[in-house]
Amino acid sequence: MKKLVAVLCALAMLCVSFCALAETQAVTYESRGIEVHATLVTPDGATEYPIVVMCHGHGGNREENVGFAAVADALAAKGVATLRMDFPGCGESSESFQKNTLSNMEADVTAAVAYAKDSLPVTKTGLFGYSMGGRIVLELLVGGAEIDAVTLLAPAADTADLKNLFGGEEAYETMRAEAEKNGFAVFTTIYGQVQELSKEWFADLDLVADPAAAAAAVWNGPALVIWGSDDEAVSPSVSENVANVLGAEKLDATGEGHGYGFYSEDDAVRSLVAEGTANFFAEHLK
């Protein structure tokens, strides 16, 4: 009986400890004169902490199904807070997808970092970028963002490679011409999303020819690049090149394609990504 009581008490304490790892709340902050919807996750009971601002992929949202919450929870367990937002035209955003340009998204991430530093007891700051979010992170580094560490999950850093997602070079240029003429071009993604790509969206992609090389020229902080050999959206060679150019740590997350377990019932790859990210940031931000 005593052994049973001891086991039950231990399980109860474990549950209390696990459930008290983090506090999650919906927040808004101002950027470009509009309110951006975001989720803030902070380590429970911490009086100060590092924070990681999370950037979702093209046409995704701040949840990326269950993926971003998994990463945020893993970071909270290591004492690292996170802030993740919906980019224009995504999730709870009140804007049209025509506002979904790199310059607007980068402005929203910059505003998120400022919000965190001004409103929270933040010690250091990291960025996590998934797919197009990874390109956003690289371009922010090029622009001189004061960031202490970054994690890039399959970063869409090569424009030529990116065009394959839009039907290849010819189809991409046809859409660009349409956007120049009409202000935007209608595109249906491989996931069935109907998007209005503005002429500014196309123009922004031309502003930084090689985001990884440009970032490496001005920033030499710690970086982790995660990718899988079965990624069907961002070529594995693109991610590997980014890692080599940045001198980054590398993590192989092969097994779930470009979804990395975020949209799968199997959590093996998702957990690998989450734990790898959490361990990296805990080492370099705490």
Secondary structure, 3 states (H helix, E strand, C coil): CHHHHHHHHHHHHHHHHHHCCEEEEEEEEEECCEEEEEEEEEECCCCCEEEEEEECCCCCCCCCCCHHHHHHHHHHHCCCEEEEECCCCCCCCCCCHHHCCHHHHHHHHHHHHHHHHHHCCEEEEEEEEECHHHHHHHHHHHCCCCCCEEEEECCCCCHHHHHHHHCCHHHHHHHHHHHHHHCEEEEECCCCCEEEEEHHHHHHHCCCCCHHHHHHHHCCCCEEEEECCCCCCCCHHHHHHHHHHHCCEEEECCCCHHHCCCCCCCCHHHHHHHHHHHHHHHHHHC
